[in-house]
Amino acid sequence: MSKRAVLEVIALDVEDAVAAQAGGADRLELVTDMAADGLTPSAATVTAIRAAVDIDVRVMLRLADGFAAGDVERLTRVAGEMREAGATQFVLGFLDGAGDVDLGAVERIAQVLDGCRWTFHRAIDRAANRDALRKQLADFPGLDTYLTAGAAGGVDDGLNVLLAEARRRGEQGYEQQLLVGGGLRLDHVPGLLDAGIDGFHIGGAARPSGWEGPVSAEAVSQWRRVLGG
């Protein structure tokens, strides 16, 4: 590949962040409560991690399990608090009851982010129409990445979708980087790299002891070696 593939690692705390950076991660997705698939961390955690590492940190904006926005007023307040704590990049994504993108909620949050770069997370894998969602969000300020497995069940189920979307990169709604995550394994990587995909996201794969244990710098380093760079 002509450029280094991005490796993003889920971090829950400073220990995770430091280990991920030591292993060669390019970016962190900062969350809390993985039992709910990752919610917004505390402002104190954001501040501490920003002080501990010098790689990019994307902070989750999500207040409850599922993909409904919930209390949008509270979400906007939390987004503002995260910015005050030093966050400059974010992760978000909301669907309505029909599985369509909740444009109202996304617009409100994007206004608070005011041009900060952000990822639309795996809500896209539960969307009623992925292509329609992408086109509705095509011109949103700051949106530069889709975190996706290609299917709700994970990369094994979504591989063909990922490869098809990679071929469309540059079309309207497909300008953003594909960040592949959700059941991602090392054996998926060669084929994804060959397809031109240059973003990879790991969580449990960075934790040999499971979610009760910390990120392992050695595990992250293994991914870094396979991805190159």
Legacy VTK file of the C-alpha trace (Angstrom):
# vtk DataFile Version 3.0
C-alpha trace
ASCII
DATASET POLYDATA
POINTS 229 float
0.000 0.000 0.000
1.113 3.552 -0.630
0.386 4.720 2.895
0.307 3.300 6.387
-2.996 1.694 7.330
-4.707 3.232 10.365
-4.937 1.026 13.440
-7.511 2.191 15.982
-7.766 0.519 19.402
-10.582 0.756 21.940
-9.353 2.233 25.218
-11.207 2.378 28.509
-8.602 4.152 30.628
-5.089 5.593 30.734
-3.450 2.172 31.074
-5.144 1.005 27.882
-4.187 4.194 26.057
-0.519 3.979 26.978
-0.313 0.298 26.005
-2.077 0.892 22.695
0.307 3.689 21.774
3.308 1.588 22.801
2.095 -1.205 20.523
1.833 1.063 17.504
-1.796 2.179 17.457
-2.469 5.312 15.442
-5.668 6.260 17.211
-7.854 5.404 20.181
-11.599 5.049 20.425
-12.294 6.115 23.991
-15.379 4.591 25.634
-16.702 3.235 28.902
-19.059 0.328 29.721
-18.391 -2.269 27.047
-21.301 -4.296 28.445
-23.394 -1.690 26.621
-21.092 -1.779 23.566
-19.325 1.422 24.542
-20.723 4.623 26.043
-19.380 8.134 26.603
-16.511 8.199 29.099
-16.098 10.752 31.850
-14.577 14.139 31.132
-11.834 13.323 33.659
-10.864 10.227 31.665
-10.702 12.253 28.461
-8.439 14.821 30.095
-6.156 12.172 31.620
-5.751 10.248 28.370
-5.113 13.378 26.348
-2.294 14.132 28.783
-0.892 10.581 28.714
-0.596 9.932 24.957
0.051 11.931 21.828
-1.874 9.839 19.298
-5.363 10.785 18.109
-8.270 10.079 20.445
-11.878 9.751 19.271
-14.426 10.025 22.072
-17.706 8.117 21.925
-20.917 10.175 22.133
-23.514 7.609 23.168
-25.502 7.604 26.391
-27.264 4.213 26.344
-27.085 0.814 24.700
-28.670 0.664 21.252
-28.624 3.148 18.406
-31.407 5.575 19.349
-30.191 9.074 20.220
-32.355 9.283 23.326
-32.142 12.644 25.105
-30.646 14.877 22.416
-30.452 17.896 24.716
-28.345 15.878 27.128
-26.221 14.588 24.266
-25.433 18.107 23.113
-24.452 19.088 26.653
-22.196 16.049 26.948
-20.592 16.823 23.589
-19.816 20.316 24.838
-18.348 18.918 28.053
-16.127 16.557 26.083
-14.828 19.442 23.995
-14.112 21.444 27.148
-12.177 18.434 28.470
-9.928 18.553 25.416
-11.600 16.145 22.986
-11.157 17.143 19.350
-12.372 13.983 17.578
-15.519 11.959 18.151
-17.568 8.837 17.371
-21.359 8.904 17.035
-24.293 7.622 15.008
-28.021 7.387 15.600
-30.912 5.591 13.925
-34.638 6.158 14.232
-37.224 3.446 14.825
-37.375 2.607 11.120
-33.638 2.041 10.870
-32.980 5.298 9.035
-30.350 7.794 10.124
-31.677 10.189 12.767
-30.690 13.323 10.903
-32.073 15.651 13.537
-29.897 14.179 16.264
-26.810 14.007 14.080
-27.288 17.607 12.965
-27.589 18.833 16.548
-24.419 17.065 17.630
-22.504 18.134 14.510
-23.344 21.752 15.322
-21.746 21.394 18.752
-18.698 19.667 17.254
-18.273 22.631 14.903
-16.103 20.936 12.298
-14.310 18.433 14.571
-13.554 15.183 12.769
-15.831 12.278 13.617
-16.688 8.667 12.840
-20.176 7.334 12.156
-20.047 4.093 14.126
-21.545 0.657 13.595
-25.101 1.941 13.605
-24.595 1.768 9.829
-24.555 -2.034 10.155
-28.105 -1.903 11.568
-29.390 0.645 9.044
-32.353 -0.195 6.838
-30.449 1.109 3.786
-26.696 1.649 4.015
-26.420 3.431 0.695
-29.220 5.865 1.542
-27.635 6.613 4.920
-24.284 7.362 3.314
-25.824 9.703 0.766
-27.832 11.538 3.425
-24.640 12.142 5.387
-22.410 12.777 2.368
-21.797 16.459 3.049
-21.859 16.526 6.839
-19.007 18.636 8.218
-16.326 16.654 9.989
-17.532 13.172 9.004
-14.461 11.403 7.656
-14.881 7.751 8.685
-17.398 4.888 8.851
-16.717 2.194 11.440
-18.339 -0.908 9.995
-18.185 -4.683 9.795
-20.359 -4.660 6.697
-23.123 -6.475 8.592
-24.588 -6.569 12.074
-23.153 -10.052 12.634
-19.557 -9.009 12.033
-16.889 -9.070 9.358
-17.444 -12.722 8.421
-21.015 -11.846 7.421
-20.200 -8.450 5.945
-17.032 -9.115 3.996
-18.646 -8.865 0.563
-20.321 -5.589 1.525
-16.999 -4.164 2.708
-15.276 -5.126 -0.522
-18.099 -3.657 -2.603
-18.032 -0.390 -0.663
-14.259 -0.186 -0.990
-14.662 -0.303 -4.759
-17.000 2.710 -4.584
-14.615 4.931 -2.638
-14.693 8.424 -4.091
-18.344 8.299 -5.133
-20.805 10.602 -3.398
-21.334 9.219 0.096
-18.280 6.981 -0.212
-15.521 9.537 0.197
-15.049 8.690 3.867
-12.519 6.142 5.099
-13.721 2.619 5.801
-12.621 1.637 9.306
-13.274 -2.089 9.566
-14.164 -3.455 12.985
-16.539 -5.912 14.618
-15.369 -9.507 14.698
-12.232 -8.508 12.784
-9.442 -11.117 12.807
-5.893 -11.064 11.548
-6.767 -13.517 8.783
-9.217 -10.977 7.340
-6.500 -8.374 6.929
-4.666 -9.436 3.736
-7.814 -9.494 1.616
-9.013 -6.184 3.018
-5.648 -4.563 2.369
-5.651 -5.936 -1.176
-9.045 -4.261 -1.683
-7.545 -0.909 -0.713
-9.090 -0.734 2.761
-6.772 1.215 5.030
-8.538 1.469 8.395
-8.752 -1.247 11.068
-10.397 -1.147 14.502
-9.835 -3.645 17.309
-11.199 -4.064 20.800
-11.182 -7.555 22.255
-8.376 -8.555 19.896
-6.091 -6.195 21.817
-6.948 -7.863 25.168
-5.675 -11.431 25.595
-7.355 -11.598 29.030
-10.729 -10.393 27.727
-12.541 -7.196 28.569
-11.738 -7.574 32.259
-8.050 -7.217 31.407
-6.070 -4.326 29.934
-4.934 -3.662 26.396
-1.750 -5.580 25.604
0.987 -3.620 23.836
2.270 -6.927 22.442
-1.126 -7.803 20.950
-1.410 -4.354 19.357
2.128 -4.696 18.018
1.183 -7.949 16.291
-1.607 -6.138 14.450
0.749 -3.308 13.598
3.218 -5.719 12.032
0.534 -7.415 9.925
-0.829 -4.046 8.771
2.644 -2.719 7.975
4.199 0.558 8.967
LINES 1 230
229 0 1 2 3 4 5 6 7 8 9 10 11 12 13 14 15 16 17 18 19 20 21 22 23 24 25 26 27 28 29 30 31 32 33 34 35 36 37 38 39 40 41 42 43 44 45 46 47 48 49 50 51 52 53 54 55 56 57 58 59 60 61 62 63 64 65 66 67 68 69 70 71 72 73 74 75 76 77 78 79 80 81 82 83 84 85 86 87 88 89 90 91 92 93 94 95 96 97 98 99 100 101 102 103 104 105 106 107 108 109 110 111 112 113 114 115 116 117 118 119 120 121 122 123 124 125 126 127 128 129 130 131 132 133 134 135 136 137 138 139 140 141 142 143 144 145 146 147 148 149 150 151 152 153 154 155 156 157 158 159 160 161 162 163 164 165 166 167 168 169 170 171 172 173 174 175 176 177 178 179 180 181 182 183 184 185 186 187 188 189 190 191 192 193 194 195 196 197 198 199 200 201 202 203 204 205 206 207 208 209 210 211 212 213 214 215 216 217 218 219 220 221 222 223 224 225 226 227 228
